[in-house]
Amino acid sequence: MSTIEKISFSIEGKFLVNLARTRVIEGDWEEGLRLLQDGLCDISYEICIDILSGKKTLAGINNFQLIDDDINSEENIQYFKKINYLFFLLNL
């Protein structure tokens, strides 16, 4: 007879945002979009784009709040540089 064990975990909003944005930096923005849309219930396309563009982020653990992202943080400045470069190359 097998034993059933309970496994629990928590997801931090920042982790999910960073994972989706990493996909964008890797050149697969559709996968970043899919991660957000599939991972969150009732999230609109527009909100996903705001998150991927760096305007908004998710705060909290398991229960997320959509908040303005700090566009002046060093992490976001580096992200903006990478996506600007990436999309500049795609438009050549």
C-alpha positions in Angstrom: 0.0 0.0 0.0 1.4 3.4 -1.0 1.6 6.3 1.4 0.2 9.7 0.5 2.3 12.5 1.6 1.3 16.1 1.6 3.6 18.5 -0.3 3.1 22.2 0.0 4.9 25.2 -1.6 4.7 28.9 -2.0 5.2 31.1 -5.0 6.5 34.6 -4.7 5.2 37.1 -7.2 8.8 38.4 -7.8 9.9 34.9 -8.8 7.1 34.5 -11.4 7.8 38.0 -12.8 11.5 37.3 -13.1 10.9 33.9 -14.7 8.6 35.5 -17.3 11.0 38.4 -18.0 13.9 36.0 -18.4 12.0 34.3 -21.2 11.6 37.7 -22.9 15.3 38.4 -22.6 16.0 35.0 -24.1 14.0 36.1 -27.1 10.8 34.1 -26.4 8.4 36.9 -25.2 5.4 34.6 -26.1 6.6 32.1 -23.6 6.9 34.9 -21.0 3.4 35.9 -21.8 2.2 32.3 -21.6 3.8 31.8 -18.2 1.9 34.7 -16.8 -1.4 33.9 -18.4 -1.3 30.2 -17.6 0.1 30.8 -14.1 -2.4 33.4 -12.9 -6.1 33.3 -13.0 -8.1 36.1 -14.6 -5.1 38.1 -15.7 -5.6 40.2 -18.8 -3.3 40.4 -21.8 -2.8 44.1 -21.1 -1.6 43.5 -17.5 0.8 40.8 -18.7 2.3 43.2 -21.2 2.6 45.8 -18.4 4.5 43.2 -16.3 6.7 42.1 -19.2 7.5 45.7 -20.2 8.6 46.6 -16.6 5.7 49.0 -15.8 4.1 46.7 -13.2 5.1 43.8 -11.0 3.6 41.3 -8.6 4.1 41.6 -4.9 3.3 39.0 -2.3 3.5 35.2 -1.8 0.7 33.1 -3.2 -1.8 36.0 -3.1 -0.4 38.7 -5.4 -0.9 42.4 -5.7 -0.3 44.2 -8.9 1.9 47.2 -8.2 3.9 49.8 -10.1 7.5 48.5 -10.6 10.4 50.6 -9.6 11.7 51.6 -13.0 14.8 53.2 -11.4 16.0 50.1 -9.7 19.3 48.8 -11.0 17.7 45.4 -11.8 15.0 47.1 -14.0 17.5 49.5 -15.6 19.5 46.4 -16.7 16.3 44.7 -17.9 15.3 47.7 -20.0 18.7 47.8 -21.6 18.5 44.2 -22.5 15.0 44.3 -24.0 15.7 47.6 -25.8 18.7 46.0 -27.4 16.8 42.8 -28.2 13.9 44.5 -29.9 16.2 46.9 -31.6 17.9 43.9 -33.2 14.6 42.4 -34.2 13.6 45.6 -36.0 16.7 45.9 -38.1 
